[in-house]
Amino acid sequence: MNAIQKYFKYRQSLIDQYAKGDMTKREYLQRNYEAVIYGDIGPFRNMDTLEKALFNYQYYNALAKEMKTVSTTRDMDYELKRDYMEKSNYYYSKKDKATLTALRMLDYKGVVAYFIKIRSKFLKGKLFEIVIEEEGIILHSTSTLILKCLREEGVFQEECRKSVIDDYVNRRY
């Protein structure tokens, strides 16, 4: 088992613990963040395999969420708060690059995407789910470029559905 496979196995154990109620969403996010930051892999400059692209998705998603969380610290200076939000947005853009790389590697085959029902007023009508059916992989994005590509490839379903991981996406952290 290579390092990426070990990470995904560990991540699955975190997901299982979260699903059983053994940890909160914040604890899950923190442990996943630590796994990608302190692990001995990635991010990869050359995403030449689906595995590497999906790891980069997780890596940058974890960093983006952490920066966003830090930005909500009480009594933080406005400039510092803004810096953390800019970092968060930067990491989300890197995550979207990994998403697009993965979709192109798959040639959009076995992919279904749709907007999801979300409690957040900010994300309503913006956040969509990408399901890579055969792999059992669920990705999320708000990228207008990815949305355009999904529509062009005919895999975006123009409907709003409950997320496959509804409890997770609609739980605050």
C-alpha positions as CSV (number, residue, x, y, z in Angstrom):
1,M,0.0,0.0,0.0
2,N,1.5,3.3,-1.0
3,A,1.3,6.6,1.0
4,I,-1.7,7.9,-0.8
5,Q,-3.6,4.7,-0.3
6,K,-2.7,4.8,3.4
7,Y,-4.0,8.4,3.7
8,F,-7.3,7.5,2.0
9,K,-7.6,4.4,4.3
10,Y,-7.0,6.7,7.4
11,R,-9.5,9.3,6.0
12,Q,-12.1,6.5,5.6
13,S,-11.6,5.6,9.2
14,L,-12.2,9.2,10.2
15,I,-15.4,9.3,8.1
16,D,-16.6,6.1,9.8
17,Q,-15.9,7.6,13.2
18,Y,-17.8,10.8,12.3
19,A,-20.7,8.7,10.9
20,K,-21.0,6.7,14.1
21,G,-21.0,10.0,16.1
22,D,-17.6,9.2,17.7
23,M,-16.3,12.6,16.6
24,T,-17.7,16.0,15.7
25,K,-17.4,17.6,12.2
26,R,-14.8,20.0,13.6
27,E,-12.8,17.1,15.1
28,Y,-13.0,15.2,11.7
29,L,-11.8,18.3,9.8
30,Q,-9.0,18.9,12.3
31,R,-7.7,15.3,12.1
32,N,-8.0,15.3,8.3
33,Y,-6.1,18.6,8.2
34,E,-3.3,17.2,10.3
35,A,-3.1,14.0,8.2
36,V,-2.6,16.0,5.0
37,I,-0.3,18.6,6.5
38,Y,1.9,16.4,8.6
39,G,1.8,13.4,6.3
40,D,4.7,12.6,4.1
41,I,3.0,13.1,0.7
42,G,1.8,15.9,-1.6
43,P,0.6,18.1,-2.8
44,F,1.6,17.0,-6.2
45,R,2.8,19.4,-8.9
46,N,2.1,16.9,-11.5
47,M,-1.2,15.2,-11.1
48,D,-0.6,12.4,-13.5
49,T,-2.9,9.9,-11.8
50,L,-6.5,10.1,-10.5
51,E,-5.1,9.2,-7.1
52,K,-2.8,12.2,-7.1
53,A,-5.6,14.5,-8.3
54,L,-8.0,13.3,-5.6
55,F,-5.3,13.6,-2.9
56,N,-4.7,17.2,-4.0
57,Y,-8.4,17.8,-3.8
58,Q,-8.4,16.6,-0.2
59,Y,-5.2,18.5,0.6
60,Y,-6.3,21.9,-0.6
61,N,-9.9,21.4,0.7
62,A,-8.4,20.8,4.2
63,L,-6.2,23.9,4.0
64,A,-9.1,26.0,2.7
65,K,-11.4,24.9,5.5
66,E,-8.7,25.5,8.1
67,M,-7.9,29.0,6.9
68,K,-11.7,29.8,6.8
69,T,-12.1,28.5,10.4
70,V,-9.1,30.6,11.6
71,S,-10.6,33.6,10.0
72,T,-13.6,33.4,12.3
73,T,-11.5,33.8,15.4
74,R,-13.1,36.4,17.7
75,D,-11.4,39.8,18.1
76,M,-9.1,39.1,15.2
77,D,-7.8,42.2,13.4
78,Y,-9.7,42.9,10.2
79,E,-6.6,42.8,8.0
80,L,-5.5,39.5,9.4
81,K,-9.1,38.1,9.0
82,R,-9.1,39.2,5.4
83,D,-5.6,37.5,4.8
84,Y,-7.0,34.2,6.1
85,M,-10.0,34.5,3.9
86,E,-7.8,35.2,0.9
87,K,-5.7,32.1,1.7
88,S,-8.9,30.1,2.0
89,N,-10.1,31.2,-1.4
90,Y,-6.7,30.5,-2.9
91,Y,-6.7,27.0,-1.6
92,Y,-10.3,26.5,-2.8
93,S,-9.1,27.5,-6.3
94,K,-6.3,24.9,-6.1
95,K,-8.8,22.3,-5.0
96,D,-10.9,23.2,-8.1
97,K,-7.9,22.7,-10.3
98,A,-7.5,19.2,-8.9
99,T,-11.2,18.6,-9.4
100,L,-11.0,19.6,-13.1
101,T,-7.8,17.5,-13.6
102,A,-9.6,14.4,-12.1
103,L,-12.7,15.0,-14.3
104,R,-10.6,15.3,-17.4
105,M,-8.7,12.2,-16.6
106,L,-12.0,10.3,-16.4
107,D,-13.2,12.1,-19.5
108,Y,-16.3,12.8,-17.5
109,K,-17.3,9.1,-17.7
110,G,-19.3,7.8,-14.8
111,V,-19.8,11.3,-13.4
112,V,-23.1,12.8,-12.3
113,A,-23.4,16.3,-10.9
114,Y,-26.2,18.5,-9.6
115,F,-26.9,21.4,-7.2
116,I,-27.5,20.3,-3.6
117,K,-30.1,21.3,-1.1
118,I,-28.1,23.3,1.4
119,R,-29.1,25.3,4.5
120,S,-26.5,28.0,3.9
121,K,-28.1,31.0,2.2
122,F,-24.7,32.0,0.8
123,L,-24.1,28.6,-0.9
124,K,-27.7,28.0,-2.1
125,G,-27.7,27.7,-5.9
126,K,-23.9,27.8,-5.9
127,L,-22.7,24.5,-4.3
128,F,-22.9,21.5,-6.5
129,E,-22.0,17.8,-5.9
130,I,-20.0,15.7,-8.3
131,V,-20.3,12.0,-7.9
132,I,-17.9,9.6,-9.5
133,E,-20.2,6.6,-9.3
134,E,-17.8,3.7,-9.9
135,E,-15.2,5.0,-7.4
136,G,-17.8,6.1,-4.8
137,I,-16.2,9.5,-4.7
138,I,-18.1,12.7,-3.8
139,L,-16.6,16.1,-4.6
140,H,-18.1,19.6,-4.1
141,S,-17.5,22.9,-5.8
142,T,-18.9,26.3,-6.5
143,S,-16.6,26.9,-9.5
144,T,-18.4,28.4,-12.5
145,L,-15.7,27.0,-14.7
146,I,-16.2,23.4,-13.5
147,L,-20.0,23.9,-13.7
148,K,-19.6,25.1,-17.3
149,C,-17.5,22.0,-18.2
150,L,-19.9,19.6,-16.5
151,R,-22.8,21.1,-18.5
152,E,-20.8,21.0,-21.7
153,E,-20.0,17.3,-21.2
154,G,-23.7,16.6,-20.5
155,V,-23.2,15.2,-17.0
156,F,-24.8,18.1,-15.0
157,Q,-28.4,17.5,-14.1
158,E,-30.3,20.7,-13.8
159,E,-32.0,19.9,-10.5
160,C,-31.4,20.4,-6.9
161,R,-31.0,17.2,-4.9
162,K,-30.3,16.1,-1.3
163,S,-26.6,15.5,-1.0
164,V,-25.3,12.0,-0.7
165,I,-23.6,13.2,2.5
166,D,-26.4,15.6,3.5
167,D,-25.8,15.4,7.2
168,Y,-22.1,16.3,6.7
169,V,-22.6,19.2,4.3
170,N,-25.4,20.8,6.3
171,R,-23.7,20.6,9.6
172,R,-21.8,23.7,10.8
173,Y,-18.3,23.4,12.1
